[in-house]
Amino acid sequence: MSSIIKLENIKKYYLTQQLQLLDIIFRRKPVYVRAMDNVSIEVGKGKILGIVGESGSGKTTLGKIVSTIETPTDGKFYFNEEEITRKTIHNARKHISMVFQNPYTSVNPRMKIKQIVSEPLGHFDMEKTKSVISMVGMDYDEIANKEPKELSGGQIQRIAIARSLIKAPDVLVLDEPTSALDESIQAQILDLLLDIQKQSDLTYLFITHNMGVAKYVADDIAVIYAGKLVEYGPVKKVMETPKHPYTQLLIASVPDFEKKELQSPIGDVPSLINIPKGCRFSDRCPRVMDICRQREPEFRDVDGVKVLCWLYG
């Protein structure tokens, strides 16, 4: 099966500040935040890829690159086997939409709901607006002329999803779409997204810090740590037999009635400006070896899962 989304060695570096005249005169080197470093993934049409990791790991940066909000510093990005360049990016934008984490900050508070939903079209289309509002389980006549402040968080997130669907995209990038909602509402939104995905044969990149959510929705899973992909494969294999110590700790931190103790990674994600030598997880890894602090590991294929770890070197 061909991939609808393919990233090859994607990098995204942000300049911390613009170089001034004195910096140029004294030949000071620019300082970059290395938010994404050599990430390669593929997503098949109609599949759901879960992107997981802690805050600051680079998940949202990856989502913005796929949704063409951000441009990679280096690497190649393909949509439907066509490389995305300045000349072809417009075509990709017709077929890729994004749903953001906080529903209230992603909509214009002064617009009517019908205007918010139809905004991506550039004009108001009642038929299409009614259709997508119905698709997310809401009544057009009841909410069309309301403002965002008159709706609950769950309702606004449904509206944000409706807006992302109005141009009939092939790919949806979902950036923590349930994290700002109550747990009971989270379940409703997850089930809604899965129903829509099946009905419309959509492809999802589902960004989350919650391993339980990723297990529930995803076909494949990509674990991101400090801008690097550290484990990548079918969700069943990764969740049942995680290979990378970071993945193991993420899964061990998920509450479960059968667990008496929870484990989670100790310490903080390293600075993306001063990247540590060797493996980026070495300072927090419970199974660290000398080589981990000296050299960066390479990917190994372990039982159909790609793992970036010296334990399998």
HUGINOR-V228926 format. One record per residue. N is the residue number from 1. SS is DSSP state (helix for helix, strand for strand, loop for the rest). OMEGA is omega in whole degrees, 0 to 359 (none if undefined). D_LAST is the distance of its C-alpha to the last C-alpha in Angstrom with 1 decimal. Layout:
n: {N & N}
ss: {SS & SS}
omega: {OMEGA & OMEGA}
d_last: {D_LAST & D_LAST}
//
This chain:
n: {1 & 2 & 3 & 4 & 5 & 6 & 7 & 8 & 9 & 10 & 11 & 12 & 13 & 14 & 15 & 16 & 17 & 18 & 19 & 20 & 21 & 22 & 23 & 24 & 25 & 26 & 27 & 28 & 29 & 30 & 31 & 32 & 33 & 34 & 35 & 36 & 37 & 38 & 39 & 40 & 41 & 42 & 43 & 44 & 45 & 46 & 47 & 48 & 49 & 50 & 51 & 52 & 53 & 54 & 55 & 56 & 57 & 58 & 59 & 60 & 61 & 62 & 63 & 64 & 65 & 66 & 67 & 68 & 69 & 70 & 71 & 72 & 73 & 74 & 75 & 76 & 77 & 78 & 79 & 80 & 81 & 82 & 83 & 84 & 85 & 86 & 87 & 88 & 89 & 90 & 91 & 92 & 93 & 94 & 95 & 96 & 97 & 98 & 99 & 100 & 101 & 102 & 103 & 104 & 105 & 106 & 107 & 108 & 109 & 110 & 111 & 112 & 113 & 114 & 115 & 116 & 117 & 118 & 119 & 120 & 121 & 122 & 123 & 124 & 125 & 126 & 127 & 128 & 129 & 130 & 131 & 132 & 133 & 134 & 135 & 136 & 137 & 138 & 139 & 140 & 141 & 142 & 143 & 144 & 145 & 146 & 147 & 148 & 149 & 150 & 151 & 152 & 153 & 154 & 155 & 156 & 157 & 158 & 159 & 160 & 161 & 162 & 163 & 164 & 165 & 166 & 167 & 168 & 169 & 170 & 171 & 172 & 173 & 174 & 175 & 176 & 177 & 178 & 179 & 180 & 181 & 182 & 183 & 184 & 185 & 186 & 187 & 188 & 189 & 190 & 191 & 192 & 193 & 194 & 195 & 196 & 197 & 198 & 199 & 200 & 201 & 202 & 203 & 204 & 205 & 206 & 207 & 208 & 209 & 210 & 211 & 212 & 213 & 214 & 215 & 216 & 217 & 218 & 219 & 220 & 221 & 222 & 223 & 224 & 225 & 226 & 227 & 228 & 229 & 230 & 231 & 232 & 233 & 234 & 235 & 236 & 237 & 238 & 239 & 240 & 241 & 242 & 243 & 244 & 245 & 246 & 247 & 248 & 249 & 250 & 251 & 252 & 253 & 254 & 255 & 256 & 257 & 258 & 259 & 260 & 261 & 262 & 263 & 264 & 265 & 266 & 267 & 268 & 269 & 270 & 271 & 272 & 273 & 274 & 275 & 276 & 277 & 278 & 279 & 280 & 281 & 282 & 283 & 284 & 285 & 286 & 287 & 288 & 289 & 290 & 291 & 292 & 293 & 294 & 295 & 296 & 297 & 298 & 299 & 300 & 301 & 302 & 303 & 304 & 305 & 306 & 307 & 308 & 309 & 310 & 311 & 312 & 313}
ss: {loop & loop & strand & strand & strand & strand & strand & strand & strand & strand & strand & strand & strand & strand & strand & loop & loop & loop & loop & loop & helix & helix & helix & helix & helix & loop & loop & loop & loop & loop & loop & strand & strand & strand & strand & strand & strand & strand & strand & strand & strand & strand & strand & strand & loop & loop & loop & strand & strand & strand & strand & strand & loop & loop & loop & loop & loop & loop & helix & helix & helix & helix & helix & helix & helix & helix & loop & loop & loop & loop & loop & loop & loop & strand & strand & strand & strand & strand & strand & loop & loop & strand & strand & loop & loop & loop & loop & loop & helix & helix & helix & helix & helix & helix & helix & strand & strand & strand & strand & loop & loop & loop & loop & loop & loop & loop & loop & loop & loop & loop & loop & strand & helix & helix & helix & helix & helix & helix & helix & helix & helix & loop & loop & loop & loop & helix & helix & helix & helix & helix & helix & helix & helix & helix & helix & loop & loop & loop & loop & helix & helix & helix & helix & loop & loop & loop & strand & helix & helix & helix & loop & loop & helix & helix & helix & helix & helix & helix & helix & helix & helix & helix & helix & helix & helix & loop & loop & loop & loop & loop & strand & strand & strand & strand & strand & loop & loop & loop & loop & loop & loop & loop & helix & helix & helix & helix & helix & helix & helix & helix & helix & helix & helix & helix & helix & helix & helix & helix & helix & helix & loop & loop & strand & strand & strand & strand & strand & strand & loop & loop & helix & helix & helix & helix & helix & helix & helix & loop & loop & strand & strand & strand & strand & strand & strand & loop & loop & strand & strand & strand & strand & strand & strand & strand & helix & helix & helix & helix & helix & helix & loop & loop & loop & loop & helix & helix & helix & helix & helix & helix & helix & helix & loop & loop & loop & loop & loop & loop & loop & loop & loop & loop & loop & loop & loop & loop & loop & loop & loop & loop & loop & loop & loop & loop & loop & loop & loop & loop & loop & loop & loop & loop & loop & loop & loop & loop & loop & loop & loop & helix & helix & helix & helix & loop & loop & loop & loop & loop & strand & strand & strand & strand & loop & loop & strand & strand & strand & strand & loop & helix & helix & helix & loop}
omega: {180 & 181 & 175 & 176 & 177 & 176 & 179 & 175 & 182 & 174 & 172 & 179 & 177 & 175 & 184 & 174 & 180 & 178 & 177 & 183 & 181 & 177 & 181 & 181 & 182 & 175 & 177 & 181 & 176 & 180 & 184 & 166 & 182 & 187 & 181 & 187 & 175 & 179 & 178 & 178 & 173 & 178 & 179 & 180 & 179 & 180 & 177 & 175 & 175 & 177 & 186 & 179 & 180 & 174 & 180 & 182 & 180 & 183 & 183 & 176 & 178 & 179 & 180 & 177 & 180 & 180 & 177 & 173 & 177 & 177 & 180 & 173 & 179 & 181 & 183 & 180 & 181 & 172 & 185 & 176 & 176 & 181 & 180 & 177 & 177 & 182 & 186 & 185 & 181 & 179 & 179 & 182 & 177 & 190 & 182 & 177 & 181 & 173 & 187 & 187 & 184 & 185 & 183 & 180 & 182 & 178 & 178 & 185 & 183 & 180 & 169 & 182 & 181 & 178 & 179 & 184 & 184 & 184 & 181 & 179 & 185 & 177 & 181 & 177 & 186 & 183 & 180 & 180 & 176 & 184 & 183 & 176 & 175 & 181 & 180 & 172 & 179 & 183 & 183 & 184 & 183 & 189 & 189 & 184 & 175 & 175 & 183 & 183 & 180 & 181 & 177 & 179 & 179 & 179 & 179 & 178 & 175 & 178 & 178 & 177 & 178 & 179 & 181 & 184 & 192 & 178 & 179 & 182 & 173 & 184 & 172 & 171 & 185 & 184 & 180 & 189 & 182 & 189 & 181 & 186 & 174 & 186 & 180 & 178 & 178 & 181 & 179 & 182 & 178 & 179 & 177 & 181 & 179 & 177 & 180 & 181 & 180 & 182 & 187 & 181 & 180 & 172 & 181 & 159 & 188 & 182 & 181 & 171 & 186 & 182 & 178 & 178 & 179 & 179 & 184 & 189 & 196 & 169 & 177 & 183 & 176 & 181 & 184 & 176 & 176 & 176 & 181 & 171 & 184 & 176 & 189 & 180 & 179 & 187 & 181 & 180 & 182 & 183 & 183 & 179 & 180 & 184 & 184 & 179 & 178 & 177 & 180 & 181 & 177 & 180 & 180 & 180 & 180 & 179 & 181 & 181 & 182 & 182 & 175 & 180 & 176 & 176 & 176 & 178 & 179 & 179 & 186 & 173 & 183 & 177 & 177 & 173 & 177 & 183 & 179 & 178 & 178 & 180 & 184 & 180 & 189 & 182 & 182 & 188 & 178 & 183 & 184 & 175 & 182 & 183 & 181 & 182 & 186 & 185 & 178 & 182 & 175 & 180 & 172 & 175 & 182 & 179 & 177 & 179 & 177 & 184 & 178 & 187 & 180 & 178 & 182 & 182 & none}
d_last: {29.7 & 29.8 & 28.6 & 31.2 & 28.9 & 26.1 & 24.4 & 22.4 & 20.7 & 23.4 & 24.1 & 27.0 & 28.3 & 31.5 & 33.8 & 34.8 & 38.3 & 40.2 & 40.7 & 44.3 & 46.5 & 45.8 & 42.0 & 42.6 & 45.0 & 42.8 & 39.7 & 37.7 & 34.4 & 34.1 & 32.0 & 29.9 & 28.4 & 25.1 & 25.6 & 23.2 & 20.4 & 19.0 & 19.4 & 19.6 & 21.1 & 23.6 & 26.4 & 28.7 & 32.4 & 33.7 & 30.3 & 29.4 & 26.2 & 25.7 & 24.4 & 23.7 & 23.0 & 25.2 & 28.1 & 27.2 & 23.8 & 25.1 & 26.1 & 29.7 & 28.9 & 26.9 & 29.9 & 32.3 & 30.6 & 30.7 & 34.3 & 35.1 & 36.4 & 34.0 & 33.0 & 29.5 & 29.2 & 27.0 & 25.4 & 27.1 & 28.6 & 30.1 & 32.7 & 33.8 & 32.1 & 34.2 & 32.6 & 34.1 & 36.0 & 39.2 & 41.2 & 39.4 & 38.5 & 42.0 & 41.3 & 38.1 & 39.9 & 42.4 & 39.8 & 37.5 & 38.7 & 37.3 & 38.4 & 38.0 & 37.3 & 40.8 & 43.5 & 46.4 & 44.9 & 44.0 & 47.6 & 50.8 & 52.9 & 56.1 & 55.6 & 56.8 & 54.3 & 55.4 & 54.9 & 51.4 & 50.3 & 52.0 & 51.0 & 48.1 & 50.7 & 52.8 & 55.8 & 57.0 & 56.7 & 58.2 & 57.2 & 53.4 & 53.5 & 55.1 & 52.7 & 49.5 & 51.1 & 52.0 & 48.5 & 47.2 & 49.9 & 52.5 & 56.2 & 57.0 & 60.7 & 59.8 & 57.3 & 57.9 & 60.2 & 58.4 & 56.4 & 52.9 & 54.4 & 56.3 & 53.2 & 50.6 & 46.9 & 46.0 & 48.8 & 47.7 & 44.1 & 45.6 & 47.6 & 44.6 & 43.0 & 46.2 & 46.3 & 42.8 & 44.0 & 47.3 & 46.1 & 44.5 & 40.9 & 38.1 & 35.4 & 35.7 & 33.4 & 34.0 & 33.2 & 33.4 & 36.7 & 37.5 & 36.4 & 39.8 & 41.7 & 42.8 & 40.8 & 43.5 & 43.6 & 39.9 & 40.0 & 42.8 & 41.1 & 37.9 & 40.0 & 42.0 & 39.0 & 37.7 & 41.2 & 41.5 & 38.2 & 39.3 & 42.8 & 41.9 & 38.6 & 37.0 & 33.4 & 32.1 & 29.5 & 29.9 & 28.9 & 28.9 & 27.7 & 28.7 & 26.1 & 29.0 & 30.6 & 27.5 & 27.3 & 31.0 & 31.2 & 28.0 & 26.7 & 23.3 & 21.7 & 19.9 & 18.8 & 19.5 & 18.9 & 20.7 & 21.0 & 17.4 & 16.4 & 13.6 & 14.1 & 16.4 & 17.9 & 21.0 & 22.6 & 23.2 & 19.6 & 18.4 & 21.4 & 21.4 & 17.8 & 16.1 & 12.4 & 12.1 & 14.1 & 16.5 & 17.3 & 17.9 & 20.3 & 22.0 & 22.8 & 23.9 & 26.3 & 28.2 & 31.5 & 32.2 & 35.2 & 33.2 & 31.2 & 33.0 & 30.6 & 28.6 & 25.5 & 24.5 & 22.4 & 24.3 & 25.3 & 25.5 & 23.5 & 23.1 & 25.6 & 24.9 & 27.1 & 25.4 & 21.7 & 19.7 & 17.4 & 13.7 & 12.6 & 16.0 & 15.7 & 15.0 & 18.8 & 19.2 & 16.1 & 17.2 & 13.8 & 13.2 & 11.8 & 13.2 & 10.4 & 10.7 & 14.3 & 13.9 & 11.5 & 11.0 & 7.6 & 7.8 & 8.6 & 7.1 & 10.1 & 10.4 & 14.0 & 15.4 & 14.0 & 12.0 & 9.8 & 9.0 & 7.0 & 4.7 & 5.7 & 3.8 & 0.0}
//
